Amino acid sequence: MKLKEKILTKSLWVYHLSAGSCNNCDIEILDCLTPRFDIERFGIQLVGSIRHADVLLITGAMNKKSAKILKNLYEQAPKPIFVAAVGICPCSQNMFKGSYPMLSALDEIIPVDVYIPGCPPRPEAIIAGIAKLINKLTAKDKKGQK
Amino acid sequence: MLKIVTQYLIFPGIIFSFFVGAMGFWLERKFTARFQYRVGPPWYQNFIDVMKLFLKETIIPRNAAKTLFITSPIINLAAVILVSVMLANNYFLNISFMGDVIVILYLLVIPSLFTILGALSSKNPLALVGAARETKLMLAYEFVFITSLIIAIIKSGNSIMLANITATQILSKPNIASASGIIAFILALFYAQAKLCIVPFDMAEAEQEIMAGTVIEYSGPLLGFYKISKLMLYFSLPLFIISLFIKVHTQSTLLKYLIFFCLYILIIFIMSVIKNINPRMRIKDALGFFWFWLLPLGILGIVLAQFGL
């Protein structure tokens, strides 16, 4: 069990979904791949298909249309899959809360593993969030956390 | 008996070729990273990737042709294993049989063919686009590779046995030390580039436009089979090029391995240089490049080889 978590966390393939964001968080995610931050040295890769993904990275406040797509995507992903909410919008809906096309927060639709707040979060914050996810996974059976 | 088992399973066989292929793919990633002024992944990254894929769930699409969808990665891997074992046994232990060049040529078509069939069976529209591109690309590069192979065969006195091709190089000089040999080497290099889906010819798996193209619907262990076969091709194609064109004879075994690894790293380096200084070609341009530039070059090479140049 321990070995499985270790292998999973050493090669996280990330699928990136923009659920109606303003593009700022998307740019910050791409920044993580640039020479300055280079998350490929931790084995993290951006992949094009949800079937290859280990992490579902979601940016943007969801509206009614993208919520449907998101749910569909989550069901099509091979398990185990981890969900990361990048930016304040998917975390808490930010200033769009109560707006007419909005449905609900992200964690009311699919289970979220890690929240990375910020508008937009800096690349350091995104890397810290991924580190948080890795810590959570490896410490799972040690401390009996969720 | 035990010797044969180790020979096919461990040393120049499956495990060795998988290990070297994974290291070769890592080198390619590392070179790319260094070209972009990045650090790049650690050396064990590809092993971890493969192991991870075997821990994941496999999803079979509802509309897919199930039998073909499941068997095509496995047949793909089987063909690649056969090629790697044959080539490695020839290079390191000098085991060969009559007509094995032709067998290897046929077996090298199977991975592309079953990638196409697997993509078609998944019924994903993007996979269909990828399969169509791969089909066209296959028509382009296979013919060019055959001309390159013909040059090597002519150079060895019309022998279709891999051991004879290497033996003539040991007796006189490596094939690459002649005009037609250089042409054939260049053609084979472009063939390997297109076969391995490296950048100027990666339209079939274009990450940015058609997601992962041919393998888009594959997940878990089935994707892992594809990954392993790609890693083993990273070993066997450079090895095929080395044994066809740059076989160098030495007495000591240590020097033999040293030369092999130097040449292997050199070929991987050339491939990653081509990868990093070129954008992805359109399928039309790639076809034009192979048919109207490389194919006449190959025919010129055959003529030169006939005159012994």
Interface residues (C-beta under 8 A of the other chain):
Chain A: K4 I7 L8 K10 S11 P35 D38 E40 R41 G43 L46 V47 G48 S49 R51 H52 D54 Q76 P78 K79 P80
Chain B: R29 A33 Q36 Y37 R38 V39 G40 P41 P42 Q45 I48 D49 M51 K52 L55 K56 E57 T58 I59 E207 Q208 I210 M211 A212 V215 I216 E217 Y218 S219 G220 L223
